[in-house]
Amino acid sequence: MTRTEQEILEEALDSLELVASYVAREDRTKQLVLDAISMRIIAGVEALNKLDPQRREELFGDGWTHMRAMRNRIAHGYEFVDPEVVLETATRDVPRVLETINAVLKP
């Protein structure tokens, strides 16, 4: 079954909105919360990876390479991921991705 762009973006939106809510928590530096942030970043990027490559390029440009690299780093080298880098990604980059997704879903 082929999923629509809207369905893919909504899936990514669900995960990345959770990232934003977890970052807003006072206990965001606790390991359990950092793990939740990391896993939702992975899920959000995985969802976006299902988009047509050309469309993904239109939406995220060069940023896609960095997003995919961050996903791979978390997924395959978790013990080497600096929690500060995860939090920086969650606070600086995720809001920009959410903005892009929301702009497409709510024109």
Backbone as a chain_set.jsonl record, in Angstrom:
{"seq": "MTRTEQEILEEALDSLELVASYVAREDRTKQLVLDAISMRIIAGVEALNKLDPQRREELFGDGWTHMRAMRNRIAHGYEFVDPEVVLETATRDVPRVLETINAVLKP", "coords": {"N": [[0.836, -1.186, 0.0], [0.631, 2.11, -0.936], [1.532, 5.08, 0.639], [0.213, 8.336, 1.161], [1.627, 11.616, 0.628], [0.701, 13.357, 2.578], [-0.047, 11.582, 4.652], [2.44, 10.522, 5.334], [3.807, 12.834, 6.168], [2.2, 13.545, 8.339], [2.707, 11.404, 10.051], [5.431, 11.836, 10.61], [5.18, 14.331, 11.787], [3.719, 13.714, 14.128], [5.658, 12.265, 15.65], [7.758, 14.154, 15.852], [6.541, 16.308, 17.092], [6.203, 15.215, 19.589], [8.885, 15.094, 20.349], [9.378, 17.837, 20.687], [7.656, 18.321, 22.848], [8.822, 16.738, 24.823], [11.286, 17.99, 25.149], [10.517, 20.292, 26.372], [10.138, 19.588, 28.961], [11.045, 19.674, 32.43], [12.777, 17.735, 33.302], [14.401, 17.04, 31.175], [17.05, 16.318, 30.791], [17.412, 13.883, 31.936], [18.134, 10.422, 31.619], [16.085, 8.69, 30.647], [14.281, 10.45, 29.416], [15.958, 11.627, 27.522], [16.436, 9.353, 25.988], [13.856, 8.911, 24.987], [13.506, 11.24, 23.454], [15.537, 10.831, 21.569], [14.668, 8.443, 20.299], [12.264, 9.297, 19.15], [13.178, 11.23, 17.399], [14.516, 9.571, 15.613], [12.264, 8.113, 14.657], [10.758, 10.152, 13.441], [12.475, 11.037, 11.38], [12.717, 8.664, 9.96], [10.108, 8.394, 9.02], [9.977, 10.629, 7.298], [11.822, 9.818, 5.458], [10.404, 8.202, 3.781], [9.199, 9.802, 1.976], [8.949, 10.945, -1.431], [12.066, 11.188, -2.996], [12.736, 13.544, -4.471], [10.79, 15.353, -3.626], [11.391, 15.444, -0.926], [13.864, 16.684, -1.078], [13.046, 19.181, -2.042], [11.657, 20.121, 0.177], [13.493, 20.011, 2.36], [16.091, 20.379, 1.481], [19.626, 20.699, 1.679], [19.622, 20.154, 4.337], [18.489, 17.692, 4.736], [20.452, 15.704, 4.473], [21.922, 16.078, 6.811], [19.959, 15.548, 8.699], [19.421, 12.854, 8.233], [21.929, 11.802, 8.792], [22.128, 12.352, 11.533], [20.07, 10.728, 12.481], [21.13, 8.223, 11.795], [23.416, 8.199, 13.358], [22.379, 8.19, 15.954], [20.888, 5.805, 15.872], [22.77, 3.803, 15.256], [25.07, 4.19, 16.706], [24.675, 4.692, 19.406], [25.835, 4.767, 21.984], [27.83, 6.546, 21.646], [26.747, 9.001, 21.215], [26.456, 12.296, 22.049], [24.647, 13.629, 24.692], [24.129, 16.377, 24.8], [24.277, 17.13, 22.132], [22.07, 15.812, 21.106], [20.038, 17.172, 22.507], [20.489, 19.761, 21.539], [19.913, 19.407, 18.83], [17.222, 18.733, 19.08], [16.154, 21.089, 20.136], [16.968, 23.156, 18.418], [16.88, 22.302, 15.689], [14.651, 20.565, 15.239], [12.289, 22.195, 15.64], [12.388, 23.768, 13.271], [12.008, 21.84, 11.289], [9.464, 20.973, 11.987], [8.074, 23.322, 11.444], [8.311, 23.445, 8.644], [6.926, 21.101, 7.909], [4.376, 21.654, 8.955], [3.734, 23.875, 7.402], [3.323, 22.715, 4.924], [1.224, 20.951, 5.43], [-0.791, 22.62, 6.352], [-1.7, 24.779, 4.457]], "CA": [[0.0, 0.0, 0.0], [1.369, 3.357, -1.026], [1.017, 6.121, 1.53], [0.229, 9.668, 0.577], [2.552, 12.573, 1.246], [0.077, 13.861, 3.798], [0.053, 10.555, 5.687], [3.848, 10.449, 5.747], [4.112, 14.048, 6.927], [1.489, 13.463, 9.623], [3.456, 10.463, 10.889], [6.625, 12.551, 11.07], [4.711, 15.391, 12.678], [3.389, 13.112, 15.43], [6.89, 11.96, 16.391], [8.561, 15.346, 16.12], [5.837, 17.106, 18.106], [6.552, 14.613, 20.877], [10.234, 15.577, 20.672], [9.233, 19.201, 21.213], [7.044, 18.277, 24.18], [9.798, 16.177, 25.76], [12.315, 19.003, 25.386], [9.94, 21.304, 27.261], [10.085, 19.053, 30.319], [12.13, 20.062, 33.326], [13.711, 16.622, 33.467], [14.844, 16.662, 29.824], [18.411, 15.778, 30.773], [17.417, 12.527, 32.503], [18.392, 9.439, 30.569], [14.85, 8.18, 30.065], [13.744, 11.487, 28.534], [16.889, 11.702, 26.385], [16.165, 8.183, 25.143], [12.586, 9.153, 24.295], [13.79, 12.254, 22.434], [16.332, 10.184, 20.524], [13.843, 7.489, 19.55], [11.286, 10.041, 18.352], [13.918, 11.821, 16.271], [14.677, 8.472, 14.657], [10.966, 7.815, 14.045], [10.383, 11.262, 12.566], [13.329, 11.004, 10.182], [12.324, 7.465, 9.211], [8.871, 8.72, 8.305], [10.312, 11.548, 6.2], [12.585, 9.065, 4.467], [9.433, 7.562, 2.9], [8.782, 10.762, 0.953], [9.639, 10.916, -2.712], [13.344, 11.891, -2.812], [12.7, 14.899, -5.033], [9.967, 16.171, -2.733], [12.187, 15.619, 0.293], [14.87, 17.702, -1.424], [12.337, 20.466, -2.113], [11.271, 20.554, 1.521], [14.56, 20.1, 3.359], [17.368, 20.716, 0.855], [20.832, 20.11, 2.257], [19.343, 19.746, 5.708], [18.125, 16.28, 4.791], [21.675, 14.922, 4.702], [22.245, 16.196, 8.234], [18.913, 14.861, 9.451], [19.64, 11.409, 8.068], [23.163, 11.476, 9.51], [21.815, 12.346, 12.96], [19.297, 9.512, 12.706], [22.051, 7.077, 11.737], [24.316, 8.273, 14.51], [21.632, 7.735, 17.128], [20.459, 4.413, 15.715], [23.854, 2.835, 15.115], [26.202, 4.459, 17.577], [24.047, 5.42, 20.504], [26.717, 4.995, 23.136], [28.761, 7.626, 21.311], [25.994, 10.224, 20.959], [26.518, 13.251, 23.151], [23.301, 14.105, 25.039], [24.008, 17.794, 24.456], [24.013, 17.205, 20.691], [20.67, 15.417, 20.951], [19.202, 18.284, 22.97], [20.645, 20.873, 20.601], [19.137, 19.034, 17.647], [15.81, 18.791, 19.436], [15.715, 22.466, 20.398], [17.295, 24.055, 17.311], [16.542, 21.796, 14.354], [13.31, 19.98, 15.155], [11.269, 23.22, 15.377], [12.418, 24.163, 11.851], [11.394, 20.754, 10.52], [8.034, 21.066, 12.278], [7.575, 24.482, 10.698], [8.201, 23.043, 7.246], [5.842, 20.126, 7.786], [3.111, 22.364, 9.181], [3.457, 24.739, 6.248], [2.807, 21.872, 3.845], [-0.053, 20.364, 5.831], [-1.788, 23.668, 6.617], [-1.361, 25.918, 3.579]], "C": [[0.877, 1.245, 0.0], [0.707, 4.405, -0.135], [1.133, 7.462, 0.848], [1.261, 10.534, 1.288], [1.976, 13.075, 2.557], [0.193, 12.85, 4.932], [1.48, 10.447, 6.225], [4.211, 11.649, 6.612], [3.415, 14.048, 8.281], [2.18, 12.499, 10.582], [4.706, 11.13, 11.462], [6.248, 13.626, 12.08], [4.401, 14.846, 14.07], [4.645, 12.864, 16.262], [7.645, 13.219, 16.782], [7.862, 16.313, 17.074], [6.093, 16.535, 19.499], [7.954, 15.02, 21.306], [10.132, 16.954, 21.314], [8.626, 19.19, 22.617], [8.014, 17.707, 25.22], [10.885, 17.189, 26.108], [11.806, 20.057, 26.362], [9.889, 20.847, 28.721], [11.275, 19.534, 31.152], [13.187, 18.98, 33.443], [14.298, 16.15, 32.138], [16.262, 16.106, 29.77], [18.505, 14.398, 31.422], [17.486, 11.52, 31.37], [17.124, 8.938, 29.888], [14.254, 9.182, 29.07], [14.65, 11.653, 27.313], [16.684, 10.526, 25.431], [14.882, 8.383, 24.344], [12.77, 10.184, 23.177], [14.522, 11.611, 21.26], [15.477, 9.259, 19.663], [12.82, 8.201, 18.68], [11.953, 10.798, 17.206], [14.106, 10.759, 15.196], [13.359, 8.214, 13.918], [10.531, 8.906, 13.075], [11.18, 11.258, 11.271], [12.985, 9.79, 9.33], [11.049, 7.722, 8.419], [9.18, 9.599, 7.096], [11.099, 10.847, 5.098], [11.668, 8.375, 3.451], [8.898, 8.516, 1.828], [9.535, 10.519, -0.343], [10.932, 11.725, -2.559], [13.353, 13.322, -3.354], [11.9, 15.846, -4.135], [10.713, 16.448, -1.429], [13.242, 16.693, 0.084], [14.233, 19.094, -1.472], [12.045, 21.007, -0.71], [12.452, 20.848, 2.433], [15.934, 20.422, 2.796], [18.539, 19.981, 1.475], [20.619, 19.624, 3.692], [19.007, 18.27, 5.827], [19.345, 15.404, 5.087], [22.044, 14.927, 6.18], [21.218, 15.466, 9.097], [19.135, 13.352, 9.411], [20.901, 10.968, 8.82], [22.917, 11.421, 11.019], [21.03, 11.087, 13.318], [20.22, 8.298, 12.754], [22.975, 7.043, 12.946], [23.624, 7.762, 15.771], [21.357, 6.24, 17.03], [21.614, 3.418, 15.76], [25.054, 3.068, 16.027], [25.774, 5.164, 18.836], [24.992, 5.714, 21.661], [27.71, 6.129, 22.902], [28.061, 8.953, 21.044], [26.015, 11.083, 22.222], [25.105, 13.754, 23.453], [23.087, 15.581, 24.703], [23.716, 17.981, 22.967], [22.553, 16.822, 20.412], [19.756, 16.566, 21.366], [19.303, 19.492, 22.042], [19.848, 20.617, 19.325], [17.644, 19.203, 17.928], [15.309, 20.218, 19.621], [15.948, 23.409, 19.23], [16.728, 23.577, 15.98], [15.119, 21.265, 14.232], [12.234, 21.055, 14.952], [11.235, 23.694, 13.919], [11.772, 23.101, 10.967], [9.886, 20.772, 10.742], [7.389, 22.215, 11.51], [7.356, 24.131, 9.23], [7.033, 22.091, 7.04], [4.493, 20.814, 7.94], [2.746, 23.27, 8.009], [2.878, 23.942, 5.08], [1.413, 21.36, 4.195], [-1.16, 21.4, 6.01], [-1.495, 24.903, 5.771], [-2.228, 27.139, 3.801]], "O": [[1.759, 1.398, 0.845], [-0.51, 4.588, -0.158], [2.043, 7.693, 0.052], [1.705, 10.226, 2.394], [2.7, 13.203, 3.544], [0.502, 13.227, 6.062], [1.69, 10.299, 7.429], [4.843, 11.503, 7.658], [3.988, 14.506, 9.27], [2.232, 12.748, 11.787], [5.0, 11.002, 12.651], [6.918, 13.804, 13.097], [4.778, 15.45, 15.074], [4.69, 13.212, 17.442], [8.118, 13.339, 17.912], [8.529, 17.061, 17.789], [6.188, 17.282, 20.473], [8.195, 15.267, 22.487], [10.73, 17.206, 22.361], [9.039, 19.967, 23.477], [8.021, 18.149, 26.369], [11.349, 17.233, 27.248], [12.593, 20.65, 27.1], [9.622, 21.652, 29.613], [12.365, 19.766, 30.629], [14.362, 19.276, 33.659], [14.652, 14.979, 31.999], [16.631, 15.476, 28.779], [19.585, 13.807, 31.449], [16.95, 11.754, 30.287], [17.102, 8.78, 28.668], [13.779, 8.792, 28.003], [14.16, 11.804, 26.194], [16.75, 10.689, 24.212], [14.83, 8.059, 23.158], [12.243, 10.01, 22.078], [14.165, 11.824, 20.101], [15.559, 9.295, 18.436], [12.538, 7.746, 17.572], [11.345, 10.983, 16.152], [13.883, 11.014, 14.013], [13.345, 8.108, 12.691], [9.996, 8.613, 12.006], [10.622, 11.453, 10.191], [12.965, 9.882, 8.102], [10.937, 7.304, 7.267], [8.696, 9.337, 5.995], [11.039, 11.248, 3.936], [12.121, 8.004, 2.368], [8.225, 8.09, 0.889], [10.629, 9.953, -0.343], [10.895, 12.842, -2.042], [13.933, 14.213, -2.733], [12.29, 16.993, -3.918], [10.664, 17.558, -0.899], [13.484, 17.515, 0.968], [14.818, 20.067, -0.997], [12.174, 22.205, -0.455], [12.427, 21.816, 3.194], [16.856, 20.711, 3.559], [18.456, 18.787, 1.761], [21.363, 18.777, 4.185], [19.21, 17.661, 6.877], [19.256, 14.463, 5.875], [22.432, 13.898, 6.733], [21.566, 14.844, 10.1], [19.045, 12.669, 10.432], [20.931, 9.889, 9.412], [23.439, 10.54, 11.703], [21.296, 10.454, 14.34], [20.106, 7.453, 13.641], [23.273, 5.976, 13.484], [24.202, 7.006, 16.552], [21.568, 5.498, 17.99], [21.448, 2.303, 16.254], [25.951, 2.229, 16.104], [26.417, 6.113, 19.285], [24.946, 6.796, 22.248], [28.35, 6.61, 23.836], [28.715, 9.931, 20.684], [25.638, 10.64, 23.307], [24.432, 14.257, 22.553], [21.976, 15.983, 24.359], [22.984, 18.896, 22.59], [21.891, 17.44, 19.578], [18.806, 16.895, 20.655], [18.306, 20.168, 21.792], [19.188, 21.517, 18.807], [16.904, 19.747, 17.109], [14.161, 20.519, 19.295], [15.2, 24.372, 19.062], [16.159, 24.368, 15.228], [14.456, 21.495, 13.221], [11.328, 20.839, 14.146], [10.163, 23.99, 13.392], [11.071, 23.426, 10.008], [9.115, 20.605, 9.796], [6.281, 22.08, 10.991], [6.33, 24.483, 8.647], [6.244, 22.255, 6.109], [3.576, 20.584, 7.15], [1.57, 23.408, 7.67], [2.037, 24.446, 4.336], [0.524, 21.341, 3.344], [-2.337, 21.087, 5.836], [-1.093, 25.943, 6.294], [-2.046, 28.156, 3.132]]}, "num_chains": 1, "name": "protein.A"}
